[in-house]
Structure formats: structure tokens, C-alpha cells
Amino acid sequence: MTAPLLQILVISDTICAYWLTSNISYEFKPNYSFIAIIIMSLVVVVFIENAGGYEMLKEYEVPETLQRLFQIDEQLKTKYGESFEFLGASLCFEEEGYDCTPDEAIVFLWTGADGDHFAFLTDGVTVDSLEDAPILFIQPMDFDDPYKPVARNLKEFLALYVQLKELYLFEWLPSYKTEEEFVQHYKDNFEDGILENEEEQKSVISAIEQHIQLPEIVGVFAYIQELKELFQQRLQDLQEKYVLD
């Protein structure tokens, strides 16, 4: 239960108890009852706004696309069991990360390996909505190069995932010099594993495409090259601020 909700419940309970036990004449007691009803109504509003247990972070609400991912995750868990992990990773909405996680980042996906996580990069409060926030892949154990640009926003990240079918390709994409290198590395290192999990991947991708309208991205390699140019100065700033020599 969130702190504001708990405070409202305590206040409401105190008022109701006072109304029931006080010696105030009966004609005045309905006023206290009315106040208690108002406060309990506020409790309901706060509860609805915090449905799912996620509060606002850094003045940002959980974006609609991430909310839908949480819903898809629950549906898949119901179908496949509690051990099912959406996208092969764990969804979240939190500020906690590692020392190299930027202060202005909000984490939404943990891979479960070496502290690797995907995050919204808010640039302070210059991003109006997390729906529009760029996505960063952060690898704390890659001491020299922990930041990989992933996508301009969450929907484009999902559109790329639908094509690639493997989260850890985002670790390698910025390093490819040519599209041929990208295609060959994909075949040599990822293709077999993707085929082994093909049925599960189909379930995930089908659920995403059914519930979220994704943009069309033609040419993954070209997309990432353009993204690297857009991120270049920002990544350099992050390296200087958070990465120790």
C-alpha cells in the first residue's frame, strides 16, 4: 500500500472512530459522517490511480504501452505458469539501478543477467511523456561501454524486438560496421537459439501485435546507425558522468 493511501485510511478511520465514540450531540454527527464518506471516496480515487502498485516516478506516470505490457505479461503467466518471463526478462517500473544507471533513467525491464536492464531516458523532465522517451540498454558489467542506444521510444523498441526476437541483439547492434556483419553475426550466434524458442516467441509476439499498435521499421541496421548519431553526444555525456576510469 502506498504512503499517501495509508495516510488517508488512517485519517478516515480516526474520524469515523471519533464520530462513533464522541459525546457530540446526534444532530452534529452526520457532518462527521459526510466528511468520512468524502475521505473514503478519495481513497478509492487514489487506489484506482495506483492500480498495479506503481506510482509516478520523477513526475512521470506509467506509460500506456508499458501498462499494456504488464497486462500481456499477466495473461501469459496465467496461460503458461508463474515461471513464464515476458520477453525472457522481468518487467518493472522503478528508479533503482546500478551506479552507472543515469539519475534521469527509469528502469522498465531487467534481463536477469549481470544486472543488465532497459530504461527510459528522461533527460531530467524535458520529455513530456515516457511514451516519447528514448530507450537505453544499460550493462553495468561492461565497464568500458555500458550504454547502448536501443530505440527512440518504447513502441519502436517493441517493433524492433518483433523483428529481432532476441533482446541481447541490442547489445551488439551499435557495434556492427556493416549490414553484412550484422546478418552474419545474427546467423552465427542467435538464429539457432531463436528457433529453439520459436513457439514461445510466437505467443509473445502475437500478444504484442494484438494489443499494441506498432510502427513499421524497415531496415534495422539503418535504424540503429541513425540512432547512434542521434545519441552520440548524449552517450558521451553519460560516459563522462557515470563511468569510472
N, C-alpha and C positions, 0 to 999 in steps of 0.2 A: 504493500500500500504506500502511495506517495505521501510525502510530508504534508503538503497542503491539504490533501484529502483527510489525513489523520487529524489535523488541527480542526478542520470543520466538524468532523464527527465528535471530537471532544467537546467543542463549544456547544454543539447541538444537544448532546447528552446532558451537559451541565444545565442548560436552560430548561430542558424537559424535566430533569430531576428537581430543579428549583420550583418549577411550576406545580409539580405534584405534591411537594412536601412543605411548601411555604404556607404561612398563615394569611397570605393576602386574600382579601375578600373575593368571592367567586366571580363577581362581575368584572373584575380586572384580569382574571386568569386567561380568558380567551385571547387577550392580546399576546401573552407569552406563547400560547399555543400557535398563534398565527406566525410569530417570529420563528418558532421552531420549524414550522412547515416550510417557510421560506429557506431557512438554512439547509434543511434536508433536500430541498429542490436543488440548491447549489451543489450538494453532494452528488446528486445524480448527474448534473452537468459536468462536474469535474471528472466523475467516473467515466462518462462517455468519452470525454476529450482525451482521457488517458487509457482508453481501451487498448489492450495488448501490453500494458505495462511500460510503455515508452513515453517519456516526457520530452519536451522540447530541449534541444541541446544547442548551445551557442546561438540562441534566438531562432533556431530552425525547428520546424515540425518534421515528423517522419514523412518523406515524400510519398505521393500516391503510388508510384511504381514500386517502391520498397514495401509499402503496405500490401500490395498485391502479391509480392514475392513471399511475404510472411503467410498470406492466405494459401498460396500454392503449396508452400512448404508443409503446412498443416494437413492439407489434403493428401499430399504424397506420403506423409508419415502415417496417416490413417490407413492408406492403401497398402503401404509396404512395411510398416512397422516403425517403432521408435528409433531403430538404428539407421534408418534412411537419412542421409545427409544431402540436402539440396545443393545441387551443383558440385557435389563432392566436398562441400565446405559448410560452415555454420553461419547462418545469418545473424545479424545483431544490429544494434543502433546505440553506439557508445563512444565516449571520448577516450577511454583508456587504450593505451597502446604501448609502444616502447619509447626509449629515449629519442630515437630517430623519427618517431611519428610527429609530424608537424602539429603545433598548437592549434592551428586552424583546420585540422583534419577531423572528420567524423567517420569512425570505422563502421562498416556495414557487412563485412564478410571476412571470416577467418578460415584459412585453408587447413589449419591443424598441423602444419609443418614449419618448424623453425621460426615460429612467430609471424609468418607471412600473413599479410592482411590487405584488403582492398578498402579504400577510404574515399569519401567525398573531400575535395579540397576547396574550402570556402573562401580562402584569401581574406580572412577577417570576416567582415559582414558585407563584402562587396557583391556577393552572389545573392540574388533576391530569393531564390528557392533552390533547395537541394536537387530538384528535378533538373536544374541547369548547371549544377556543379560538376566540374571535371573530375574524372576518376583516376586515382593513383594506386599502383600496386607497390606496396612497401615490404621490403625484405630485410629485416634487421641483421641477419647473419651475413648478408652481402655487404661487408663493411665499406668497400670502396664505391659501390654503386647501388644503394638501397632503393632508389626511386625509379620506377618505370611508368611512363605515361601510358594510359590504357585507352581512355575514351573521353569525348567531350562531355558526355553526360551518361546517366545510368541506362537509358534506353539504348543508346548506341553501344554501350558495354554489352548489354544483353544480345543485341543484334550481332555483334562480333562473336560472342560465345556460341550462339546458334550455328554460326558457320564453322567455328574452330572446334567446338565440342571438347575443349580442354583448357582449364584455367591457367595451367603453367606455361602455355604458349605465350601468355602475356609477359612472362619473364624474358623470353627470347626475342620477341618481335622487334623491340627497338634496336637490337644488335645486328640484325641482318643487313648486309650491304646491298644485296640484290634479291629480286623476287625468286630467282632460281635457287639461291641459297636457302631461302625460306621454305620453298616447296620441298627441296631435298631433305632438309633437317626435319620437316614435318613427317615425311615418309619414313625416315630412318629411326626417329625417336618417339613418335606419338601415334602413328597410324595403327599399329597393332593393338596398343592399349585401348584406343578408342573403339576399335572393332570388337574387342572383348566385352566392353560395357555398352554395346550398341542398343540393346533393348531398354536398359535403364535410361540411357541418354535420350532415346526417343520419347519416353514418358515425360522426362523433364522438359524437353524442347517443345513437345506438343502442348504441355500445360502452359508454358510461357507464351507461345504463339496464340493460344486460345484466349488468354486473359489479358494480354498486354499487346497493344498495337506498336510494333517495332518499325523503325525506319529501315529503308533499304540501303545497305552499304555495298557498293560494287568496288572490289579491289581492296582486300585487307591490307596488303603490303603498302600500297599507295596511301591508304588512310593513315597508317601508323607513321609513315615518313612525314606526312604533313603535320601530324600531331606532334612529332618530335620537334619540329621547327617552332610550333606554337608554344611548346613547353620549355624550350631551351633555356631561356633566361630564368624562368621560374625554378627549374630544376637546379640550375647553378646557384641560385639564392638559397635553396633548401640545403644543398650540399655544404655551403659555407656556414650556414646557421646551425645545422644539426649533426653533421658528420664530423667526427673527430679525426685528426690526423694521426 
